[in-house]
Structure formats: structure tokens, C-alpha cells
Amino acid sequence: MTTIASGTDTLTRDALTVLQPGFPGTTAPDWLLRRLGEGLASVGLFGRNIASPEQLASLTAQLRAERDDVLVAIDEEGGDVTRLEVRTGSSFPGNHALGAVDDVSLTLEVAAELGRRLAECGVNLNWAPSADVNSNPANPVIGVRSFGADPGLVARHTAAYVTGLQSAGVAACTKHFPGHGDTAVDSHHALPRIDADPAVLTERELTPFRAAIAAGTRAVMSAHILVPALDPARPATLSPRILTTLLREELGYDGLIVTDGMEMQAVAATYGIERGSVLAVAAGADAICVGGGLADDETVRRLRDALVTAVRTGELPEQRLADAAQRVRALARWTAPRSTAAAGPDEGTARAGRSAGRADVGLIAARRALRLAGDDVFTPLTDPPYVAALTPVANIAVGDETPWGVAAELGRLLPGTETGSFAGADAGHAALIAAGERRIVAVVRDEHRHPWMAAALDTLLTARPDTVVVEMGVPQAPPRGALHIATHGAARVCGRAAAEVIAAGTHA
């Protein structure tokens, strides 16, 4: 059993228990180990913490040597949002690709294999899946992280993902409650607002969360969004009406409620992280996620002291903090090593177990997700092309350090392939000059959201109608090009699947 340092009172211990901080580096710093000894129960991992599966396993073992029941959380959605393979791109397609296939058994299998790999590295809480219905094509932060725009489709794949992930002993954290899909603002930068009426919210946004709760999701993550039909004053993360009345009482959810990152500007710019954290716990949140950009002992101390002070001044009921800490500990108990019988597998878990171990399931799914349009007969390329990547600014959730596109995979199949990245008003002309006489493969990401990108394609296709177009975002614009390939995501396996079609003509 974990031993808490003497001299740490119950209130301070509970305040530490509800925090989920990050930290820098690929080994645990001394301050983090000390905080684990004082009562900290969770840590969050990001790309900066991971160099290899072996290193990650060593890191989690280091954490558990200090506290054996620590929750080790990660934002590993697969697809565009990967931390486990941040430097290479993911071996798994993301939600949008799985939704395009619409085979719930495949989604379950992919999630189970992803969960198995996380568990092997010592990770036991995954801030996934995204249950957001991507109903707004202009959404800058969800997009391919969503299974799709249809609530029923999103619901059935969310449930399958939860079941598959948890069959590996990794707790799912379904996000972003009550639904981040109908927004045109990234909550990392500002506060989004959804102006749907209650009936629409019930049938659209809440349907996948009801499915996740029915599937037994162990955690739910709140969204930093304002939904006036539910609470006109406070964003969901800080709203008792949304977290307690709606999620707890009306939807009957009794698991862990985790906040989205409290350093995100949707909350931090208005309330500050200390005040925001107090309001979140008071509203019904049980765990405070912080550390995407704030990852030091000073942040942990400030948040701990803010919670303790709020209890002592009567702003935060002590029992509410105690209940939150208890839910964190309860999830830690669930994730502890346990027998199959203790886990209580249902039929979905049993199916995942029977199909587990197919290491190439991610590539299989990526191939099945491809959608092709263009010439009736496409002749695969035999000479190395020029890959023109029309590159938008990456959103913070995805990050700009993870490689994407088809150039690396095409280079493997067609040695000598060259590539360049282009953006802005002259992107098309610059790409034409760089390509010279070589065949062009233009790679885009959400063409419909970027007028400059659409204009660049106009330029390329006017000059070079034999250009191949690969859309690696949400395919909303009409397909065009000698061949148009929609991959429904920019994971490494999506690029490989597209490259196989371009260079070999193979398509699952």
C-alpha cells in the first residue's frame, strides 16, 4: 500500500489527490515524486515525456515505485492526436476514419489494441475517446477527432471504443461533455459558445455521452464551452447545472469527472487557473487536469493551496472536495492489477479479448477508411513524384511536432520522392515551381476551412490536371484531381494506406 508522508493533513491530501499535473522530461522530477508521497494521486503525460515504449514503461515504473496506485493519464486518441507515437505518427487511425468504416467491431478491436499497448507501458487512464458530434464543418479543434456528424454513429462507436479500451484495463475518459462539436472556436484560445436549444442538445450532443455511460466509461472530461440553454453564465467545466444536475443527476453518471486542461484560455483568461479549479470542483468536477503548458511544482502548490483556502473560507464545501478525492482513489483501485473475474468482463470485453493481439489492426482500419474518386482508371505512379503539402497551422490538441502526410510512405515505395510544405496566398505557384516536371501529389487538411488552400489547389489543377489530391482532414469540399483520396485523418497509417494506392494501386 502507498504510504502518505507524515504531517500531511487530510484536507491538504485531498487537495493534492484531485490534481492531474504534467511535468517536463522523460524521467520523473524530484518534486513530483515528493508530491506523490504527500498525496498526489495522478499525473498527466504528454509528448514531451515520451521517447519510446521502453522509456515510458521505465518512467511509469519510477512513478509506481513512489506510489503504487498512481493514475497515469495520457491524451492518446490515436489518429492525429497521439502522444505514444508523437515523433513518428500513430499506428492507429483516429475516430473519423473509424466512423467512415462504421464497423463497431473494428472500432472495438482498434481501441482494445491501443489499450493493450498503453497498459504495457504502464498507462492506466486515457483521455479518450472524443464523443463530440462534429456537426459544424468549421470546427477548428474537433474535426477528424470525431467519429462523424451523425449522433447515432458517434454514439455506437463511442460505446465500442470505451468497451475496447477498458477491456485492456485502461480507463476511458469520454470527452468533451456536454459536446464540443458545434463550435467554431478552439477552447485552447478562447471560450466557444453553442447556441443550440435544449431539444437539439438532448438529441445531438448528449446521445453519445448516454451511450458512453451505458458502456461503463470510467471517466468523463468536461468541455470549456458556454452552452446558454444549459447555463447562460458559466462554461460547462465550472457549471453545477451541467456537471452535477445534468451529468450526475439526469444522466445518472457516477464515475470520475475530469476537467479539460485548466490552463486553456477559455477558462484561464477569465477566471485564472486557481479560481477556475476551485469553481470546477465546487461545480462537481473530481479531477483537475493541468500541465499541458504548466508543468511545475509551483503550479501544483498554487492549486493545492487555492483548494485548501477555499474550504477554510467556506467557498468550497469540505465534503465536496472529499468526495472528489474519493472518486479519484476509486478509479485508481479499478485500474490496479486485477484478475479477469474481478474485472467482470461483459460480452463486448470478451469479443475484444478474442480479437486482441492483431498488431496490424490500425493499418487494416486505415485502408478500409479510404474513399477514392477521380478518373475511372487510375494508373499507379511508377516514377517518384513531388509531394506538395498544403499545411495549415496545427491546433494545439494535435500539436505541430507529429509528422503527417504521405511523403515518407511514398518515399518508401518510390525512392526519390521529394516534398515541400506550402501555405498562404502563393502556395500553389510556389509548389508548381518546386515540383518542376515531376508528377504532383497535393496533400491537404480540411480544404473547406482554408480558402488559401482551395485556391492553391485551383492553381495546381489548372496547370497540372494530372495532380493527385489527398485530403487528410474532414472531406467536405467536392473531390477533384486525377485521383482524390480521402483518408479521414492524418495518422501515419492513413498516409501509408494512401501511398499504397498512389504507388501500387492497392486498396482494401
C-alpha positions, -999 to +999 in steps of 0.1 A: +000+000+000+010+036-006+024+054+024+014+091+027+041+113+042+035+121+079+024+156+086+002+158+056-033+166+069-065+151+053-076+184+037-042+190+021-040+154+010-074+156-007-065+188-024-034+171-039-054+140-048-077+158-072-049+173-092-036+158-125-005+177-133+021+173-160+058+176-158+088+181-181+113+155-192+114+117-197+121+109-160+101+120-130+115+151-113+122+150-076+093+175-068+068+152-085+080+121-065+078+142-033+042+152-041+032+116-048+044+108-013+023+137+001-009+126-016-008+134-053-027+105-070-025+113-107+000+125-133-006+135-169+018+125-197+023+145-229+046+141-260+075+158-242+075+129-217+078+100-242+108+089-262+100+052-267+077+025-253+106+012-232+114+046-218+077+052-210+075+018-192+106+028-171+090+062-163+057+047-151+076+021-130+095+050-114+062+067-105+048+035-091+079+029-070+068+060-051+031+054-052+018+020-064-018+031-071-009+063-091-032+071-120-010+077-151-031+096-177-024+103-213-041+120-243-038+091-267-067+093-291-049+076-319-051+093-353-040+129-353-037+132-315-010+108-304+015+110-276+027+074-276+040+079-312+043+117-312+076+116-332+065+091-359+027+094-362+002+070-350-002+033-359-039+037-354-063+058-375-084+083-355-121+084-348-132+099-381-116+071-401-133+045-378-166+063-383-161+063-421-158+025-419-187+022-395-178-012-382-183-012-345-164-045-341-134-029-358-136+002-335-137-021-305-107-040-318-086-009-325-094+005-291-085-028-274-052-030-292-044+007-284-053+000-247-031-031-247-001-010-258-008+017-232-012-009-205+021-025-215+037+009-209+021+014-175-006+039-186-040+033-170-061+063-178-066+076-214-082+110-220-102+094-249-125+089-268-139+121-282-177+117-282-182+151-299-206+152-328-188+172-354-219+190-367-201+222-375-178+218-405-159+249-395-149+234-362-112+241-358-104+218-329-125+186-332-128+177-369-113+142-375-111+136-338-149+130-340-164+098-353-187+120-375-216+143-378-244+118-371-253+113-334-262+077-337-230+068-355-209+087-329-228+070-301-223+034-312-186+039-319-181+058-286-196+028-268-174+004-287-143+024-281-150+026-244-156-011-242-124-020-262-101+004-243-114-007-209-111-044-218-073-038-216-076-024-181-072+012-192-099+036-181-116+055-208-123+093-203-151+102-227-149+139-238-158+168-241-190+170-221-216+182-230-202+182-266-177+203-284-187+196-320-209+226-328-182+252-322-162+274-345-137+285-318-108+265-303-112+265-265-074+265-262-075+301-274-110+315-264-144+305-250-166+287-276-203+291-274-230+267-286-264+283-291-285+252-297-318+248-280-323+220-253-341+196-277-312+197-301-286+193-274-305+163-260-308+145-293-274+155-308-247+164-282-259+142-253-267+110-273-230+098-274-225+105-238-255+085-228-240+056-248-207+060-231-223+060-197-243+028-206-210+012-218-194+019-184-170+047-191-149+052-160-143+089-166-159+118-184-140+150-193-158+184-193-156+210-220-146+246-216-176+258-236-206+281-229-240+265-236-266+292-227-295+267-230-280+248-201-261+276-182-260+312-195-233+323-171-206+297-168-187+273-191-195+236-186-164+229-166-175+255-140-212+248-141-231+230-113-261+228-136-241+209-163-218+188-142-240+179-112-276+184-123-273+172-159-244+147-158-248+133-123-285+135-117-302+135-150-279+112-169-271+091-138-233+091-142-214+082-110-178+079-123-149+104-123-154+138-138-121+153-152-117+188-164-101+197-197-068+215-193-073+244-168-045+264-185-066+267-217-076+302-224-113+295-223-111+293-185-077+307-176-081+340-194-113+349-175-111+331-142-074+321-137-063+286-130-066+288-092-101+303-092-112+281-121-100+250-103-120+259-071-151+266-092-147+234-111-145+212-080-174+231-065-194+225-097-189+188-095-155+180-111-134+154-093-100+158-110-083+190-123-062+184-154-033+209-157+000+205-172-002+209-210+017+242-206+020+245-169+042+217-156+060+225-124+058+223-086+048+259-082+016+252-102+008+222-080+014+242-049-007+271-060-037+249-069-034+228-037-033+260-016-063+275-036-084+245-029-074+243+008-081+281+012-115+277-005-125+250+020-113+270+050-132+302+039-164+282+032-164+288-006-158+251-013-176+225+010-151+202+025-173+172+018-174+181-019-135+180-020-135+148+000-160+132-024-139+142-054-108+128-039-126+095-031-136+092-067-100+096-078-090+068-054-119+046-065-107+048-102-071+041-090-084+009-074-102-001-106-071+003-126-049-017-102-038-052-114-068-075-112-079-109-123-102-114-153-130-124-130-126-093-108-128-072-139-163-085-147-160-087-185-192-084-205-197-097-240-181-067-256-150-072-234-150-109-243-151-101-280-122-077-276-102-104-258-108-129-286-096-104-312-067-088-292-032-091-305-038-083-342-010-057-342-018-046-378-054-037-370-046+000-373-034-003-408-063-026-417-087+001-404-069+029-423-071+010-456-108+004-451-114+041-443-101+053-477-126+068-501-115+073-537-128+095-565-115+107-599-106+090-631-124+057-638-090+041-644-061+054-624-026+042-633-004+040-603+027+062-603+060+045-612+083+075-610+090+094-578+065+124-575+068+157-558+046+159-527+032+194-521+019+195-485-005+225-482+000+228-445-024+247-421-015+258-386-019+227-364-043+231-335-028+227-300-045+194-293-028+178-323+005+197-319+030+206-347+057+181-337+039+150-351+047+143-387+018+138-411+012+134-449+021+108-475+057+118-484+075+094-461+054+064-471+056+073-508+093+077-505+095+041-492+076+028-522+090+052-547+126+062-537+135+097-548+102+112-538+107+148-527+084+170-507+078+206-496+054+224-473+035+254-486+010+279-471-006+312-479-016+331-510+012+320-532+012+283-521+000+270-554+026+289-575+054+280-552+045+243-553+045+243-591+079+259-592+093+234-566+078+204-584+093+212-618+083+184-643+075+158-616+040+145-610+024+163-582+007+148-552-011+176-533-018+169-497-044+190-479-060+190-444-096+204-442-096+222-476-131+235-469-118+255-439-089+273-456-096+295-487-059+298-494-057+260-496-086+258-520-070+285-542-037+267-542-054+235-554-071+256-582-037+268-593-022+233-592-051+216-610-053+243-637-016+239-645-013+202-638-047+184-642-030+150-635-023+161-599-033+136-572-051+151-543-050+135-508-074+150-482-063+141-447-089+161-428-127+161-429-136+157-466-162+184-471-150+200-504-160+183-537-134+158-547-111+168-575-079+158-592-069+129-614-073+109-582-088+122-550-082+101-518-100+109-486-081+093-457-103+107-429-073+115-408-036+123-409-022+094-389+009+076-402-011+046-411-036+068-431-006+081-451+006+046-457-028+035-469-030+064-493+006+058-506-002+022-514-030+033-537-009+060-554+022+038-559+008+003-561-029+007-569-039-015-539-070-006-519-086-028-493 
